Amino acid sequence: MIGSTTGAGLAFASGVSVIYLLPRLPPLVLAGFVTAGLGVAAWRWRLLRLPFWLLLGAFWAHWHACLLLCPPFPDDLARAPLVVEGRIASIPNESGLARRFLFEVEQARNEGELIPFTGLVRLSWYEDAPPLRAGERWRLPVRLKPRHGLANPGTFDFERWLFEQGVQATGNLRRGEPPQRLDAGAGRYWLDRRRQVLSEHLARVLDGAPALPLVQALVIGDRSGFGQNDWDVLTRTGTNHLVAISGLHVGLIAGAIFLLVRWLWSRSARLTVALAAPRAAAIGGMIAALGYAGLAGFAISTQRALVMIAVVFAALVWRRTLRPYHALVLALVGVLLVDPRAVLSPGFWLSFGAVAALLFSLGQRLPSRDLWTRWGRAQWAVGIGLLPLLFMLFGRASLVAPPVNLVAVPAFSLILLPLVLATSLLSLIPGLGSVPAWPLQWTAHLLGWCLDGLARVAAWPWAAMALPERPLWVWLAAGAGVLLMLAPRGLPGRWPGLLLVVPMFVLRTPQPDDGDAWFTLLDVGLGLSAVVRTREGTLVYDTGPGFPSGFDTGSAVVLPFLAAQGVRRIERLVVSHADRDHAGGLAGLAEGIPIDRIDSGEPMRLGVQNVVPCRAGEGWEWSGVRFRFLHPDGAGFRGNDASCVLRVETGGRSILLTGDIQARVERRLARASGEAIGSDVLVAGHHGSATSTHSDFLDAVAPGLVLFASGYANHFGFPVAEVRERVSARGIRTLDTGLVGAIELRLGSDGTIEGPWTWRERAGRFWTHRADGWLGR
């Protein structure tokens, strides 16, 4: 039976978690009155105490959320020319051509007029950025917009991450008024300044060594140096937890100092009389944990570790005996009191889930005398216990993680981590010439060899497995199955728990029926990418943009979306033309999924072999769904006007994809194609530019729905007011991916159209940015 304190703690944590499932928050005052009223009733009626703690947790999370969201950054200031004053609130990091950093706005002006906005923003400084230091105070000319990210099924929720980090707006520096450094001091960001100095010192000593990002991650928690390939290696081997200053690292440092202080303290009779060695060791361990967490800038993962360590050490200092589950619940509540937004972090669930799996699996067993047997059981418990959680949170999990971590965890934790910290400290000693640098450089070489070994393991085809999206009952069944499998041996029916896990692997994702076409216009910012799924094959039309920073929507949006839908092969990829906003994601997409055939209006400019030119009149059919190119009708077209125009039709209903064609081509199509161009849904050309979607073309197509593929608050102002008014005057409904996220439609063989569904409404939470329209365009 759950004790009253443990039950109250679990109820509080459940309330905090539940609030983050809401699409919108109720009024804070109303929530406060209800919570207070239930608290008064719970004081009298014992049965209401757990509901009170549940509601109190929800109110606590609600209040913290309102501190950030009430009021939000106004939409009417999106991309307005602002001048802000404040301090750099993080270590700036290089990303392609930009230098990115957090900036604490103390004052903001719009055209000289003070506006009521302060808080944390994330800025990008392109080109000619001077050396920047954490804590410096600057006056910067910027353009900001509310927290807004790409919104698509199966992809990373950037807005959730910004909300978790406390960021209220994002933006970049604009040209015009020159930036001014007002104060070179660090202010209250002195710790980040020290961390930045140490990071730069490590970069000088290691001089671009391949293992430099790993050394910086282990010493100061700065992981900005890792590339996507590095992360792929670490996630495929299940060792990404080893390269961050996480609970494991903080716990190891605290444990090592605890053992050292206890041994040294117990050597002195006078000291042990004044204070018992375990209590002194607990204080020393806590100080060490605080110091090492400070090196990481008190990142969220280290905050969790500090609270958990504080619970354990406090019990030692005050001579209290804590049951393991009681300690875990106290740590859980402590973390959520410090930062209720921690529940949005996958690391929160993985860290507490790992501890819970260990306690459940090993807590009721007799301890084995064999250290390696106990260590192997621990890896088995964590590996199996977290498997459903990993698939649910990330869509994939490492299959080699248990055996790899069996070796990697003790190697990193007991050898490499102390070695990195000791040699980094040695390199800081002045006056010894180049002698202090050699140990750190050799340590970096050793880390490089370890990374090479992990890369070889990650290259195994079966090292990791990806799963498509599953319904909630599958995850619940898998969780119950894992609990049965990890239960003590005496419990009957343990291995039948495997049957509950099987649906997670074998359940088929929903597929279109014969003659049906499932269409999704993805949100890729100012670019274009659409997916048409039929029973027989999958078409991808354009891949979205790519950027000099290395980010591309082919790998970041299109590939995760296809994986979530259970698509493992693209039968046909149409790249309308070679402009970066349509073809920039091609390389990233091609690396992650097989593609049978590529068509394009500019095959020679793509830089890819075996690309087939699309030609008007050509087409194909998949399970009753007909695809036909309407343009280009020959050579002589370049750039936007070379775009492949594709019509998808089934059951008498159709969708027209036009790429970036402009008025000249639109008029040719309207004259030459006649009724063949008519479609129920039109994806407007050139993202809603004034050069496209002209009146005669609209009249020829006669759509009932026009879709714009544009980015929110984009600097071109697409879709422009002229085009929106032209479409609106004909009574045609419009949707814009920049405002509503991905747009889904289903064309049936019986002539029905289901939808449209927009992703921001289907999957939105209260932190999701919703704008009725971009007022700044």
Legacy VTK file of the C-alpha trace (Angstrom):
# vtk DataFile Version 3.0
C-alpha trace
ASCII
DATASET POLYDATA
POINTS 777 float
0.000 0.000 0.000
1.290 3.433 -0.957
2.189 5.596 2.030
0.499 8.940 2.451
3.640 10.979 1.648
4.534 8.855 -1.367
0.946 8.935 -2.593
0.792 12.713 -2.243
4.073 13.061 -4.127
2.889 10.844 -6.989
-0.404 12.726 -7.158
1.453 16.079 -7.289
3.730 14.798 -10.074
0.722 13.440 -11.994
-0.990 16.825 -11.769
2.092 18.565 -13.131
2.273 16.084 -16.018
-1.426 16.234 -16.908
-1.449 20.006 -17.359
1.018 19.690 -20.256
-1.441 17.524 -22.190
-3.952 20.372 -22.471
-4.400 22.134 -25.826
-5.190 25.386 -24.001
-4.906 26.592 -20.424
-7.955 27.560 -18.378
-7.944 31.004 -16.687
-5.305 31.060 -13.946
-7.573 32.826 -11.439
-10.279 30.192 -11.872
-7.728 27.398 -11.442
-6.444 29.060 -8.269
-9.920 29.362 -6.743
-10.750 25.711 -7.509
-7.445 24.525 -6.036
-7.903 26.590 -2.886
-11.474 25.375 -2.480
-10.465 21.747 -2.811
-7.646 22.337 -0.321
-10.104 23.586 2.285
-12.354 20.580 1.668
-9.396 18.166 1.831
-8.469 19.529 5.254
-11.773 18.145 6.498
-12.365 15.084 4.306
-9.439 12.726 4.022
-10.655 11.165 0.761
-10.099 14.472 -1.033
-6.412 14.775 -0.124
-4.999 12.921 -3.113
-7.229 14.864 -5.564
-6.044 18.050 -3.870
-2.375 17.179 -4.376
-3.169 16.302 -8.002
-4.843 19.666 -8.555
-2.083 21.501 -6.678
0.511 19.987 -9.022
-1.555 21.088 -12.031
-1.896 24.620 -10.618
1.850 24.808 -9.890
2.662 23.908 -13.511
-0.081 26.257 -14.744
1.346 29.202 -12.804
4.874 28.566 -14.066
3.609 28.324 -17.644
1.724 31.590 -17.301
4.899 33.369 -16.189
6.222 32.677 -19.688
3.068 32.782 -21.792
1.064 35.579 -20.151
1.329 37.739 -22.144
3.021 36.262 -25.246
5.210 38.148 -27.681
2.646 40.003 -29.848
2.059 38.809 -33.422
1.776 42.372 -34.689
5.467 42.878 -33.843
6.609 39.841 -35.841
9.577 40.976 -37.940
9.057 44.616 -36.932
12.309 46.640 -36.772
13.051 46.591 -33.042
15.989 47.786 -30.965
16.607 45.753 -27.823
18.967 46.192 -24.890
20.068 43.400 -22.602
22.711 40.794 -21.858
23.964 37.714 -23.670
22.566 34.883 -21.544
24.443 31.854 -22.906
27.685 30.798 -24.531
27.417 31.845 -28.210
27.952 28.958 -30.614
28.789 28.811 -34.296
26.177 27.330 -36.648
27.055 27.640 -40.319
27.211 31.333 -41.160
25.507 32.391 -37.938
26.436 32.816 -34.312
23.512 31.867 -32.060
22.947 32.796 -28.433
20.292 33.512 -25.822
19.705 37.181 -25.048
17.915 38.556 -21.979
15.933 41.576 -23.164
15.789 44.312 -20.530
14.278 46.977 -22.782
12.764 46.978 -26.281
11.790 49.824 -28.614
9.797 49.941 -31.833
10.540 53.054 -33.923
11.835 54.753 -30.794
8.768 53.950 -28.707
9.213 51.759 -25.641
7.217 48.499 -25.842
6.217 46.321 -22.861
8.387 43.312 -23.596
11.193 41.771 -21.559
12.446 38.210 -21.302
14.625 35.620 -22.974
14.982 35.504 -26.778
17.094 33.337 -29.070
19.078 35.373 -31.607
21.109 34.583 -34.717
23.867 36.988 -35.798
24.761 36.408 -39.444
27.960 37.546 -41.108
30.592 39.784 -39.566
29.680 38.911 -35.984
32.373 40.203 -33.588
33.677 38.060 -30.716
30.827 37.723 -28.239
31.056 36.912 -24.528
28.413 35.606 -22.192
27.103 38.366 -19.930
28.029 41.289 -22.195
25.406 44.018 -22.420
24.451 45.088 -25.953
22.058 47.322 -27.856
21.005 45.344 -30.935
18.791 46.077 -33.955
16.687 42.932 -34.404
13.617 41.401 -35.971
11.767 39.032 -33.645
8.816 36.704 -33.922
6.915 34.604 -31.374
8.087 31.084 -30.517
7.315 29.345 -33.790
8.686 26.172 -35.334
7.821 23.723 -38.068
4.729 21.703 -37.139
4.495 18.244 -38.697
3.557 14.709 -37.643
6.506 12.706 -36.355
8.984 15.591 -36.218
10.784 17.488 -33.471
8.587 19.974 -31.612
10.835 23.041 -31.673
8.230 25.197 -29.949
8.060 22.783 -27.031
11.858 22.880 -26.717
11.855 26.708 -26.740
9.119 26.773 -24.100
11.076 24.282 -21.985
14.135 26.555 -22.217
12.112 29.624 -21.215
12.505 31.350 -24.604
9.750 33.832 -25.472
10.747 34.815 -29.013
13.329 34.110 -31.705
14.912 36.330 -34.308
18.020 37.695 -35.944
19.978 40.911 -36.206
18.944 43.252 -38.996
20.928 45.710 -41.019
20.581 49.364 -40.300
21.455 50.778 -36.914
24.862 49.378 -35.876
25.010 47.116 -32.803
26.623 48.637 -29.710
28.417 46.898 -26.853
27.291 48.774 -23.740
29.099 46.802 -21.034
31.809 44.140 -21.321
31.229 42.829 -17.800
29.557 39.495 -17.182
27.010 40.602 -14.577
25.046 37.694 -13.160
26.211 35.526 -16.074
29.722 35.268 -14.623
29.489 31.475 -14.514
28.685 31.234 -18.233
31.600 33.606 -18.909
33.964 31.285 -16.997
32.602 28.285 -18.889
33.126 30.084 -22.196
36.725 30.923 -21.304
37.340 27.277 -20.411
35.722 26.126 -23.675
37.972 28.416 -25.692
41.001 27.181 -23.743
40.144 23.569 -24.581
39.717 24.512 -28.251
43.181 26.110 -28.304
44.879 23.177 -26.573
43.246 20.517 -28.755
43.397 22.655 -31.926
40.447 21.137 -33.776
41.006 17.519 -32.707
38.077 15.239 -33.706
37.347 14.536 -30.027
37.214 18.253 -29.081
33.369 18.334 -29.000
33.369 15.323 -26.675
35.922 16.910 -24.328
33.908 20.153 -24.215
30.730 18.166 -23.553
32.271 16.218 -20.673
34.002 19.206 -19.063
31.480 22.051 -19.420
28.367 20.405 -20.868
28.679 22.256 -24.210
27.429 19.919 -26.958
27.150 22.501 -29.731
30.245 21.096 -31.451
28.614 17.761 -32.263
27.477 17.281 -35.850
24.485 15.252 -36.979
26.709 12.285 -37.883
28.140 12.269 -34.351
24.663 12.201 -32.842
23.617 9.404 -35.199
26.531 7.289 -33.980
25.741 7.941 -30.328
21.998 7.341 -30.628
22.411 4.165 -32.713
24.704 2.734 -30.036
22.634 4.033 -27.108
25.593 5.970 -25.664
24.371 9.546 -26.122
23.796 9.760 -22.356
27.551 9.406 -21.837
28.514 12.601 -23.665
26.500 15.027 -21.552
27.014 16.147 -17.999
24.016 14.138 -16.858
22.795 12.571 -13.667
25.207 9.681 -14.171
28.253 11.947 -14.339
27.201 14.211 -11.491
26.378 11.153 -9.377
29.764 9.584 -10.091
31.661 12.736 -9.140
29.552 13.136 -6.001
30.032 9.456 -5.122
33.778 9.562 -5.678
34.207 12.652 -3.495
31.890 11.107 -0.886
34.110 8.005 -0.635
37.313 10.072 -0.614
36.103 12.500 2.087
34.741 9.683 4.228
38.087 7.825 4.064
40.157 10.934 4.799
37.780 12.173 7.527
37.761 8.827 9.305
41.580 9.006 9.594
41.218 11.803 12.193
39.660 11.009 15.580
39.196 14.722 16.322
37.244 15.291 13.114
35.024 12.240 13.586
34.148 13.410 17.109
33.137 16.811 15.760
31.163 15.376 12.827
30.580 11.785 11.778
32.505 10.772 8.657
29.395 9.803 6.603
27.793 13.174 7.327
30.949 15.071 6.411
31.288 12.953 3.274
27.700 13.742 2.298
28.394 17.483 2.571
31.590 17.101 0.546
29.803 15.053 -2.103
27.043 17.652 -2.400
29.587 20.455 -2.821
31.309 18.433 -5.561
27.978 17.806 -7.287
27.177 21.525 -7.171
30.575 22.386 -8.633
30.376 19.917 -11.493
26.766 20.889 -12.276
27.954 24.497 -12.339
30.415 23.558 -15.091
27.397 22.491 -17.138
25.665 25.790 -16.435
23.138 23.995 -14.215
21.509 22.410 -17.258
18.137 20.741 -16.741
19.649 17.257 -16.624
22.061 18.313 -13.869
19.270 20.013 -11.921
17.461 16.672 -11.765
20.639 14.975 -10.597
21.302 17.619 -7.952
17.851 17.233 -6.450
18.130 13.437 -6.375
21.600 13.603 -4.810
20.436 16.220 -2.297
17.621 13.907 -1.157
20.027 11.027 -0.547
22.727 13.129 1.135
20.193 15.021 3.255
18.973 11.694 4.611
22.564 10.885 5.609
23.166 14.271 7.213
19.929 14.158 9.223
20.232 10.436 9.874
16.999 9.468 8.208
16.419 6.085 6.621
14.805 6.392 3.218
13.239 3.536 1.355
14.373 3.553 -2.296
10.917 4.297 -3.704
10.380 7.013 -1.111
13.661 8.662 -2.093
12.740 8.436 -5.781
9.362 10.126 -5.217
10.947 12.870 -3.078
13.474 13.532 -5.844
10.656 13.563 -8.408
8.705 16.158 -6.435
11.867 18.194 -5.791
12.654 18.393 -9.505
9.106 19.476 -10.356
9.098 22.106 -7.611
12.273 23.610 -9.062
11.099 23.410 -12.681
7.735 21.851 -13.588
8.625 22.227 -17.296
11.124 19.397 -16.776
8.358 16.908 -17.673
8.635 18.121 -21.278
12.208 16.820 -21.491
12.694 13.225 -22.684
15.673 13.085 -20.314
13.311 13.556 -17.365
11.353 10.410 -18.238
14.433 8.404 -19.185
16.373 9.251 -16.023
13.523 8.549 -13.603
12.426 5.593 -15.720
15.901 4.059 -15.554
16.033 4.360 -11.756
12.518 2.967 -11.420
13.382 0.023 -13.696
16.474 -0.761 -11.617
14.541 -0.604 -8.350
11.711 -2.745 -9.674
13.940 -5.333 -11.293
16.757 -5.604 -8.762
15.252 -4.247 -5.567
13.541 -7.496 -4.602
16.369 -9.850 -5.629
19.072 -11.290 -3.443
22.349 -9.554 -4.301
24.747 -11.575 -6.408
28.328 -11.936 -5.271
29.493 -11.624 -8.857
29.933 -7.943 -9.745
29.616 -8.544 -13.488
26.407 -10.524 -13.007
24.875 -7.651 -11.079
26.128 -5.158 -13.661
24.741 -7.278 -16.501
21.357 -7.502 -14.785
21.338 -3.740 -14.352
21.986 -3.175 -18.063
19.288 -5.704 -18.936
16.801 -3.941 -16.643
17.536 -0.493 -18.046
17.712 -1.660 -21.674
14.434 -3.584 -21.575
12.688 -1.207 -19.193
13.291 1.882 -21.313
12.667 0.269 -24.717
8.950 1.212 -25.020
9.717 4.698 -23.721
12.499 5.221 -26.276
10.314 4.099 -29.159
7.444 6.283 -27.968
9.573 9.410 -27.465
11.969 9.134 -30.411
10.492 6.557 -32.786
13.673 4.506 -32.643
15.932 2.770 -30.149
19.341 1.123 -30.079
19.279 -2.664 -30.068
22.948 -2.894 -29.125
22.705 -0.476 -26.196
22.746 -3.105 -23.375
25.963 -4.882 -24.470
27.641 -1.644 -25.574
26.832 0.109 -22.291
27.985 -2.944 -20.378
31.493 -1.903 -21.431
31.065 1.782 -22.282
29.551 2.968 -18.997
32.367 1.735 -16.724
34.976 2.750 -19.317
33.651 6.298 -19.613
32.650 6.735 -16.001
35.568 5.137 -14.155
38.418 5.838 -16.556
37.719 8.401 -19.275
35.680 10.948 -17.301
38.196 11.254 -14.420
41.009 11.325 -16.984
39.377 14.118 -18.987
38.698 16.216 -15.901
42.173 15.685 -14.443
44.032 16.456 -17.691
41.816 19.483 -18.382
42.634 20.814 -14.917
46.333 20.140 -15.511
46.230 22.063 -18.805
45.117 25.165 -16.903
48.295 25.318 -14.778
50.380 28.282 -16.018
54.141 28.546 -16.207
54.920 24.972 -17.323
55.188 25.642 -21.043
53.582 22.996 -23.259
53.920 20.201 -20.691
50.352 20.469 -19.284
48.827 20.215 -22.787
50.227 16.773 -23.634
48.116 14.702 -21.225
44.911 16.327 -22.453
45.899 15.867 -26.081
46.639 12.166 -25.526
43.336 11.825 -23.664
41.588 13.377 -26.665
43.283 10.819 -28.920
42.014 8.041 -26.650
38.496 9.449 -26.816
38.793 9.636 -30.590
39.626 5.924 -30.749
36.571 5.192 -28.589
34.362 7.213 -30.916
35.786 5.360 -33.914
34.877 2.080 -32.237
31.334 3.281 -31.583
31.071 4.395 -35.215
31.924 0.870 -36.379
29.220 -0.575 -34.146
26.731 2.076 -35.297
27.381 1.060 -38.908
25.851 -2.355 -38.281
22.463 -2.400 -40.078
20.727 -3.935 -37.075
22.335 -1.643 -34.460
19.129 0.387 -34.137
15.493 -0.035 -35.056
12.839 2.518 -35.974
9.104 2.123 -35.442
6.225 4.130 -36.908
3.691 5.899 -34.737
1.535 3.639 -32.577
-1.810 4.154 -30.818
-1.727 4.741 -27.070
-2.943 1.245 -26.167
0.173 -0.259 -27.772
2.494 1.725 -25.494
0.415 0.890 -22.422
0.470 -2.802 -23.282
4.222 -2.717 -23.934
4.809 -0.985 -20.601
2.795 -3.646 -18.775
4.667 -6.357 -20.637
8.033 -4.921 -19.659
6.971 -4.782 -16.001
6.073 -8.466 -16.133
9.379 -9.362 -17.795
11.391 -7.472 -15.151
9.390 -8.801 -12.205
11.069 -11.143 -9.666
11.397 -14.758 -10.787
8.923 -16.061 -8.266
6.067 -14.138 -9.851
4.036 -16.418 -12.147
3.396 -15.297 -15.709
6.551 -13.229 -16.197
7.468 -14.310 -19.701
3.925 -14.037 -21.111
4.624 -10.340 -20.719
6.525 -10.743 -23.978
3.164 -11.168 -25.720
2.164 -7.691 -24.579
5.305 -6.235 -26.160
4.803 -7.951 -29.526
2.163 -5.485 -30.881
4.723 -2.696 -30.573
6.813 -4.411 -33.260
4.266 -6.144 -35.509
1.273 -3.794 -35.643
0.827 -2.385 -39.142
0.216 1.317 -39.571
-2.977 2.366 -41.378
-2.642 2.286 -45.165
-4.796 3.792 -47.940
-7.317 1.481 -49.585
-7.326 0.862 -53.335
-8.217 4.059 -55.125
-7.548 6.300 -52.103
-4.901 9.029 -52.010
-3.680 10.450 -48.696
-2.145 13.871 -49.239
-0.008 15.855 -46.784
1.408 19.308 -47.466
4.279 19.511 -44.997
5.319 22.596 -43.069
8.904 23.199 -44.222
9.024 26.952 -43.727
9.517 29.030 -46.861
9.750 26.059 -49.205
7.658 23.198 -50.494
7.294 19.505 -49.783
4.218 17.310 -50.192
3.611 13.587 -49.810
0.958 11.501 -51.580
0.461 7.974 -50.250
-1.445 5.279 -52.104
-1.783 1.575 -51.454
0.784 0.805 -54.161
3.368 3.517 -53.687
4.466 6.806 -52.127
5.165 10.025 -54.008
7.186 12.874 -52.536
6.865 16.196 -54.357
9.821 18.461 -53.494
12.030 18.154 -50.428
11.938 21.620 -48.867
14.902 23.936 -48.262
18.463 23.349 -47.154
20.698 25.891 -45.442
24.456 26.612 -45.180
24.281 25.681 -41.477
23.717 22.069 -42.534
20.032 21.985 -41.587
17.777 20.626 -44.293
14.102 19.720 -44.195
14.628 16.535 -46.183
16.262 14.859 -43.179
14.618 16.970 -40.457
10.993 16.941 -41.675
10.261 14.693 -44.651
12.230 11.670 -43.435
10.785 11.652 -39.871
7.277 12.121 -41.272
7.679 9.131 -43.597
9.132 7.029 -40.766
6.188 7.913 -38.517
3.793 6.788 -41.260
5.609 3.482 -41.726
6.934 4.397 -45.200
10.258 2.674 -45.854
10.658 3.439 -49.550
9.847 6.308 -51.912
8.666 4.905 -55.223
8.753 8.308 -56.928
10.344 11.623 -55.984
9.462 14.687 -58.039
11.773 17.671 -57.537
9.861 20.412 -59.331
12.992 22.447 -60.079
16.467 22.956 -58.637
15.974 26.054 -56.468
17.193 25.575 -52.899
13.768 25.995 -51.284
12.468 23.001 -53.256
15.540 20.809 -53.723
17.632 21.721 -50.668
16.520 18.644 -48.720
17.256 16.147 -51.498
20.637 14.958 -50.215
19.429 14.532 -46.635
16.344 12.624 -47.770
18.278 10.357 -50.136
20.713 9.383 -47.361
17.928 8.096 -45.146
15.535 6.210 -47.435
15.679 4.308 -50.757
14.269 6.210 -53.752
13.271 4.261 -56.869
12.977 7.133 -59.328
13.560 10.898 -59.408
11.813 13.268 -61.867
12.614 16.951 -62.187
12.064 19.974 -64.400
15.775 20.780 -64.087
17.535 17.395 -63.917
20.972 18.725 -64.863
21.036 21.327 -62.065
20.277 18.844 -59.286
23.736 17.290 -59.318
22.242 13.797 -58.987
22.593 10.946 -61.461
19.740 9.189 -63.284
17.212 11.999 -62.868
14.412 11.773 -65.440
13.027 14.996 -66.983
9.309 15.387 -66.348
7.309 16.014 -69.523
3.741 17.175 -70.071
1.395 14.314 -70.937
3.411 11.638 -69.160
1.914 9.892 -66.171
1.338 6.698 -64.242
-1.271 4.986 -62.088
-1.033 3.403 -58.644
-3.949 1.275 -57.404
-6.518 3.436 -59.193
-4.895 6.819 -58.405
-3.752 8.666 -61.544
-0.713 10.970 -61.704
-0.114 13.185 -64.763
2.432 15.886 -65.600
0.961 18.992 -67.231
4.215 20.959 -67.561
6.921 21.478 -68.850
5.998 20.595 -72.421
9.554 20.774 -73.764
12.955 22.365 -73.343
13.527 26.080 -72.989
12.224 26.590 -69.474
14.562 27.466 -66.622
14.224 28.298 -62.954
10.735 28.735 -61.594
9.026 28.210 -64.948
10.718 24.824 -65.377
8.733 23.455 -62.405
6.980 20.137 -62.892
3.229 20.661 -62.660
1.596 17.479 -61.398
-2.095 16.587 -61.155
-3.211 13.791 -58.806
-6.723 12.428 -59.437
-8.946 9.710 -58.034
-12.706 9.234 -57.814
-13.279 12.410 -59.824
-11.396 14.520 -57.242
-7.977 16.048 -57.820
-5.058 18.029 -56.406
-2.809 20.267 -58.510
0.833 20.836 -57.507
2.442 23.730 -59.383
5.910 24.252 -57.901
7.014 27.828 -58.585
5.461 28.443 -62.010
4.733 32.079 -62.778
2.075 33.940 -64.716
3.483 33.122 -68.181
3.266 29.378 -67.619
-0.058 29.673 -65.791
-1.612 31.341 -68.853
-0.203 28.687 -71.186
-1.685 25.960 -68.997
-5.042 27.732 -68.761
-5.238 27.994 -72.560
-3.821 24.615 -73.530
-5.165 22.243 -70.892
-8.781 23.328 -70.752
-10.846 21.192 -68.387
-7.881 18.870 -67.743
-6.403 21.447 -65.389
-9.475 21.749 -63.186
-8.819 20.587 -59.615
-10.521 20.610 -56.238
-7.333 21.553 -54.384
-4.615 23.888 -55.656
-1.198 24.225 -54.050
-0.497 27.838 -54.990
2.597 28.535 -57.054
5.702 30.211 -55.633
4.406 30.225 -52.034
1.821 32.930 -52.760
4.112 35.341 -54.575
2.547 38.125 -56.672
4.142 36.515 -59.753
1.791 33.505 -59.537
-1.825 32.419 -58.914
-3.287 34.935 -61.379
-6.952 35.380 -62.104
-7.192 33.457 -65.390
-5.353 30.505 -63.876
-7.590 30.494 -60.804
-10.660 30.571 -63.035
-9.353 27.657 -65.129
-8.494 25.498 -62.125
-11.622 26.545 -60.141
-10.430 25.034 -56.853
-12.497 24.825 -53.704
-9.365 25.035 -51.539
-6.054 26.830 -52.083
-3.056 25.836 -50.003
-0.052 28.108 -49.467
3.338 26.612 -48.572
5.070 29.463 -46.773
6.947 30.171 -43.581
5.473 32.149 -40.715
6.631 35.784 -40.736
8.891 35.129 -43.728
10.864 38.119 -44.954
9.120 38.136 -48.377
5.685 38.476 -46.825
4.316 35.409 -48.689
1.492 34.864 -49.393
1.180 38.496 -50.416
-2.021 40.439 -49.780
-2.697 40.769 -53.516
-2.895 36.992 -53.992
-4.885 36.408 -50.806
-7.424 39.017 -51.861
-7.632 37.544 -55.365
-8.423 34.105 -53.981
-10.787 35.422 -51.321
-12.784 37.396 -53.903
-13.752 34.099 -55.546
-15.002 32.629 -52.284
-12.212 30.054 -52.176
-11.063 28.770 -48.786
-7.339 29.103 -48.029
-4.909 27.501 -45.599
-1.280 28.447 -45.006
1.289 25.985 -43.612
3.105 28.915 -42.004
0.056 29.489 -39.795
-1.540 26.048 -39.364
1.355 23.602 -39.837
1.100 20.491 -41.999
-2.197 20.096 -43.873
-3.708 16.653 -44.479
-6.403 15.579 -46.964
-7.754 12.191 -48.032
-9.207 11.675 -51.488
-11.441 8.613 -51.676
-12.185 6.374 -54.629
-15.880 7.145 -54.072
-15.359 10.853 -54.775
-15.209 12.029 -51.175
-12.640 14.390 -49.696
-11.931 14.033 -45.987
-10.308 16.957 -44.244
-8.501 19.224 -44.332
-6.872 18.630 -40.953
-4.187 20.993 -39.720
-1.434 19.754 -37.438
-1.372 22.733 -35.071
-4.978 22.069 -34.139
-4.766 18.266 -34.121
-1.620 18.017 -31.997
-1.298 21.480 -30.491
-0.656 22.064 -26.801
-1.016 25.275 -24.855
2.534 26.351 -25.739
1.828 25.875 -29.467
1.848 29.178 -31.305
-1.463 29.895 -33.007
-1.840 32.975 -35.174
-5.013 33.921 -37.060
-2.827 35.694 -39.544
0.536 37.369 -39.718
-0.370 40.987 -39.036
3.050 42.205 -40.125
2.703 41.279 -43.777
LINES 1 778
777 0 1 2 3 4 5 6 7 8 9 10 11 12 13 14 15 16 17 18 19 20 21 22 23 24 25 26 27 28 29 30 31 32 33 34 35 36 37 38 39 40 41 42 43 44 45 46 47 48 49 50 51 52 53 54 55 56 57 58 59 60 61 62 63 64 65 66 67 68 69 70 71 72 73 74 75 76 77 78 79 80 81 82 83 84 85 86 87 88 89 90 91 92 93 94 95 96 97 98 99 100 101 102 103 104 105 106 107 108 109 110 111 112 113 114 115 116 117 118 119 120 121 122 123 124 125 126 127 128 129 130 131 132 133 134 135 136 137 138 139 140 141 142 143 144 145 146 147 148 149 150 151 152 153 154 155 156 157 158 159 160 161 162 163 164 165 166 167 168 169 170 171 172 173 174 175 176 177 178 179 180 181 182 183 184 185 186 187 188 189 190 191 192 193 194 195 196 197 198 199 200 201 202 203 204 205 206 207 208 209 210 211 212 213 214 215 216 217 218 219 220 221 222 223 224 225 226 227 228 229 230 231 232 233 234 235 236 237 238 239 240 241 242 243 244 245 246 247 248 249 250 251 252 253 254 255 256 257 258 259 260 261 262 263 264 265 266 267 268 269 270 271 272 273 274 275 276 277 278 279 280 281 282 283 284 285 286 287 288 289 290 291 292 293 294 295 296 297 298 299 300 301 302 303 304 305 306 307 308 309 310 311 312 313 314 315 316 317 318 319 320 321 322 323 324 325 326 327 328 329 330 331 332 333 334 335 336 337 338 339 340 341 342 343 344 345 346 347 348 349 350 351 352 353 354 355 356 357 358 359 360 361 362 363 364 365 366 367 368 369 370 371 372 373 374 375 376 377 378 379 380 381 382 383 384 385 386 387 388 389 390 391 392 393 394 395 396 397 398 399 400 401 402 403 404 405 406 407 408 409 410 411 412 413 414 415 416 417 418 419 420 421 422 423 424 425 426 427 428 429 430 431 432 433 434 435 436 437 438 439 440 441 442 443 444 445 446 447 448 449 450 451 452 453 454 455 456 457 458 459 460 461 462 463 464 465 466 467 468 469 470 471 472 473 474 475 476 477 478 479 480 481 482 483 484 485 486 487 488 489 490 491 492 493 494 495 496 497 498 499 500 501 502 503 504 505 506 507 508 509 510 511 512 513 514 515 516 517 518 519 520 521 522 523 524 525 526 527 528 529 530 531 532 533 534 535 536 537 538 539 540 541 542 543 544 545 546 547 548 549 550 551 552 553 554 555 556 557 558 559 560 561 562 563 564 565 566 567 568 569 570 571 572 573 574 575 576 577 578 579 580 581 582 583 584 585 586 587 588 589 590 591 592 593 594 595 596 597 598 599 600 601 602 603 604 605 606 607 608 609 610 611 612 613 614 615 616 617 618 619 620 621 622 623 624 625 626 627 628 629 630 631 632 633 634 635 636 637 638 639 640 641 642 643 644 645 646 647 648 649 650 651 652 653 654 655 656 657 658 659 660 661 662 663 664 665 666 667 668 669 670 671 672 673 674 675 676 677 678 679 680 681 682 683 684 685 686 687 688 689 690 691 692 693 694 695 696 697 698 699 700 701 702 703 704 705 706 707 708 709 710 711 712 713 714 715 716 717 718 719 720 721 722 723 724 725 726 727 728 729 730 731 732 733 734 735 736 737 738 739 740 741 742 743 744 745 746 747 748 749 750 751 752 753 754 755 756 757 758 759 760 761 762 763 764 765 766 767 768 769 770 771 772 773 774 775 776
